[in-house]
Amino acid sequence: MDTGDGALELAPLRGLRYAGADASALIDSPAFNLALALSPPYDLVDAASYARMTTDEPHNAARLTAPPAVSAPDYTGAARTLHRWIEEGVLVRDPSPAVYAYEQTTPEGLRQRGLIGLLRLPPPGGRAVRPHESIAEEPVLDRARLMAATRANLEPIFLLYRGGHGAERGAASRAADAPAEQGDEPLVHTVTGDGVTHRLWALTDAGLHARIAHDLAGRTALIADGHHRYAAYRRLQARQHGPGPWDLGLALLVDSDASPPRLGPIHRVVPGIGARAAADAARAHARVRALPEDGGTDRTVRLLAEAARQGPALALADRDGRFLIDRVDAGAMRAAAPDRSEAWRAMPTAALERLFLPLWGVRPRAAELVHDDAAEAVRRAGAHTGPAAAVLLPPLRVADVYEVTGRGELTPRKSTSFGPKPRTGLVLRSLESLPERTDEAR
């Protein structure tokens, strides 16, 4: 198929996977636990969780994707570990090219199905893949160094697309459902410590690959998670001369019509100012109300959600009080972000980034990020020795993200926490030629 026009394409690959009890059984260790070997995405792994995960399972995938805080900056250690695991048979390449159907089911019953394969990077200026938030240069360089050192894509980026409804639903979306609905035996069936059930199937039929390609060619995708890794894909591609393996990158593609994702907020912990002082300053541009302490963080989040239905809103909390900020002055937002659309200015993170953080004298990157968990943000603010406020944000709607990106804009940095995120370690991609293993060995 001609992809010169930047058509959306998800190509098959011979995935590199753990040869554990849920796959083929090459790891000669009765203690090996695949669920413990899988890791959250690298940017959700701190030094403490890295130490815990790699102690619980020495073959944890975080040893390959570790963030800079726990790894040498040139990633030679990650490269050596990857090569050793391949040589020892810990990781084995699948025998046939496949697009992988991947199902995640949360303890609350949210089920997400998608396809893992190789995303062909569209040409510069192509619209087949759209980012939705701005990025920072340092994480892009960091992930590019890791990929270059290991010559591998170690965790998929997470893409959303609209696959249609009813009779209009496309072949790619139906392919993600088919193995589970047909009762096919999965390659992997495991439950990770967060209670999420993961199932994986290899779709190896070339005719199905062609139908998936035909369906996706007329669609576009939105990056839900992995903006820095996608930018690293582009950075490494730009270094090459002529076509090659860096023209593709590992990705999970999910039909948001069939599997609406969970979209959570990313809260902040802002150092140097307490909740009451921040609330007093915010009165210049918004309505501020003190909230009662009874009901705790759960009640604060409920009141915040109610206020957010009417416009941008956020809450402040620390040991000394809780405050709700809403009815943000539209004129102040236009003055703070004259280069943006009304839809962009209506986002709570836009009000935080352009209006309130400058008002509080806080640089955006000085704020600590806390994904989804408002109570954890409040706890971390209370743990600071000096003044610090938890800034609680309501989640965006998926439709809001599509609307803003459809206008060619990006949401403010770290506006969204899409989930469930793909677990690292289920399918990896090596760009190197690997030694083949016989069927008897597998």
FINU-364463 format. One record per residue (C-alpha): x, y, z. Coordinates in steps of 0.2 Angstrom, whole numbers, plus 5000, padded with zeros to 4 digits. Example, Ala and Ser with C-alpha at 12.3 -4.5 7.8 and 13.67 -1.06 7.14 Angstrom:
2
506249785039/506849955036/
***
This chain:
442
500050005000/500650174996/500950275012/501750425004/500250535008/500450495027/499050365028/498850295046/499650125045/499949995059/501149855052/501449685059/503049635068/503849485076/503649545094/504949515107/504149445122/504449365139/504649175137/503749145154/502349025159/501149135149/502149125133/503348985130/504248935146/506148965143/506449055159/507148915170/506448985186/504948925195/504849095204/504749195188/503049295188/502549375172/501349495181/502849555192/503949575177/502749695168/503049885172/502050045171/502650165158/504350235162/503750415167/502650335181/504150245189/505150335202/506650265212/505650185226/504450095214/505950045203/506849965218/505249875224/504849805207/506549745202/506749665220/505049575218/505549515200/507349535194/506749525176/505549675178/505449775162/505849935171/507749875170/507649915152/506550075152/507150145169/507050335170/508650445171/508550445190/508950265192/509950235176/511650285168/511250435156/511950345141/510950185144/512350065141/511649965156/509949945149/510749895132/511749765141/510349695150/509249685135/510549585125/510949475140/509049435142/508949395123/510549285124/509849195140/508149165132/507249275144/506549365129/506149275113/505549345096/503949275090/504049155075/502849255063/502449435060/500849485070/499749625075/499349595093/497649605100/497749675118/496349685131/496449765148/495049755161/495149865176/494449805193/493049925191/492549835175/493249955162/493749855147/494949925133/495449835118/496649885105/498049825092/499849835095/500949845080/502249955071/501550135067/502250205051/502850385055/501950505043/502950625033/503350795041/501750895041/500650745039/499050735049/498850545051/499550555069/499150715079/499950755096/498750835109/499950915121/501551015121/503250925125/504850965134/506550935125/507450845139/506250695140/506350675121/508250675121/508250545135/507050425126/508050445110/509650405119/508850245126/508150185110/509750225101/510750125114/509649975115/509149985096/507349945102/505650015105/505349945123/503650015126/502250065114/501550235113/499650245115/498550305101/496650335100/495650345084/493850345079/493350175072/491450205069/489850135075/488749985070/488849935052/490150075049/491350005062/493049965053/494049805051/495449865063/494149895077/493349725074/495049635074/495349695091/493749615098/493849455088/494949345098/494049375115/492349365107/492849195098/493549125114/495349105107/496649055119/497749205123/499649205123/499549305139/498249305153/498949385169/498349505182/499549645188/499649715205/498449855202/497149735198/497049755179/496849595169/497949585153/497649475139/498649465122/498349375106/499449365090/498449395074/499549325061/498449315045/499149415031/497349435024/496849515040/498349625040/497849695023/496049725029/496649825044/497849925033/496449965021/495350025035/496550125044/497250215028/495750335028/495850375047/496850485059/497550445076/497750555092/499250525103/498450485120/500050445129/501950445124/502150615116/504050615121/504250445114/503450485098/504550635096/506050525100/505450415085/505450565074/507150625080/507950455077/507150435060/507850605055/509550545058/509450405045/509850415027/508450335016/507050215022/507350095036/506750025052/506750195061/505250235050/504150145061/503850145080/502950025092/501150085096/499550025104/498050085093/496350095102/494650135094/493950265106/492150235099/492250055104/493350075120/493050245127/494650275138/494750335155/495250515156/495950565172/496750735178/498550765182/498650855199/500050975204/500951005220/501551185220/502951225231/503251395240/501451455243/500151385254/498351355249/497651505258/498851625251/498651555233/496751565235/496851745241/497951795226/496651705214/495251815220/495951945207/495351845193/494051715199/492751675212/493551585227/492651485241/493251405256/492751225258/492251135274/493551005280/492150865283/492050745268/493950765265/494650755248/493250655240/492050795244/493250925237/493350825221/491450805219/491250995222/492651025209/491850915196/490151005198/491051175196/491951115181/490351095171/490151275170/491951325165/493751305171/493951265189/495251205201/495351165220/496751205232/497151105247/498451085261/498551055280/497751225283/496251235272/495351195255/494751315242/493751305226/494151425212/492951445198/492051575187/493751625180/493651795172/493551775153/494351945149/495851895160/496051725151/495951815134/497351935139/498351795146/498151685131/497751795116/498451665104/497251535109/495451485105/494051495117/494051305118/495851305123/495551445136/494151345144/495251205149/495751215168/497551175164/497551335153/496951435167/498251365179/499651385166/499351555159/498451645174/498651565191/500451495191/501151665185/500051755198/500851645212/502651665205/502851475201/503651405186/502551265178/504051145179/504251175197/502651095201/502650905205/501450805195/500250675203/499250565190/497450535195/497550525214/496950685222/497250615240/499050575236/499250755229/498550825246/499650705256/501250755246/500850945249/500650915268/502350825268/503350975262/504351065276/503851235269/502251295261/501551195247/499851175240/498951035231/498151105215/496750985211/496150985193/494550905185/494750785171/494550845153/493250755141/493950655126/492850765115/493650915122/495350845117/494750805100/494050975097/495651065102/496750955092/495550965077/495951155077/497751125076/498151175094/498951075108/498251065126/499351135139/500751015145/500150875156/498350905154/497750725153/498050555160/497350435148/497050255153/497150115156/498950135149/499849985140/500949885152/502749885148/503549715144/502049625135/502749665117/504449745114/505249775097/507049745093/507849825077/509249705077/509349535069/509149405083/509749225084/508349105079/507748975091/507048805085/505248755089/505948625100/506748755111/505148855111/
***
